[in-house]
């Protein structure tokens, strides 16, 4: 099912209409990362977490998107 993922720092009760999420039949999860809510549907979503000290860690955010 479609799922709403909310950012780590989002205030669930203040920013999300939980009743509407339930009414629509959406799942609800909190991400380990910040940012606004994202509705995921018919997609594959993943995260990769590595320490900054990893030898293959890109040195800039732009380079990280190329990985």
C-alpha positions, 0 to 999 in steps of 0.5 A: 500500500501507499505509505507516508514517510515523515521526516525525523524532526516533523511533529506528527500531531501538529503537521499530519492529519492522522485520521486522513492518513488512516481513512485513505488506507496509507501506511505511516512511518518516520524516516531516520532522515529529516525533511518533509512528508513524502507519499511513496506509492508504486516505487522502491525506496531505499537508504544507504548508510555508511560512516564518513570514514568509509574509503568510498564515501563521496566527499560532497552531497552532489557526488553522493547522488551519483553513487 
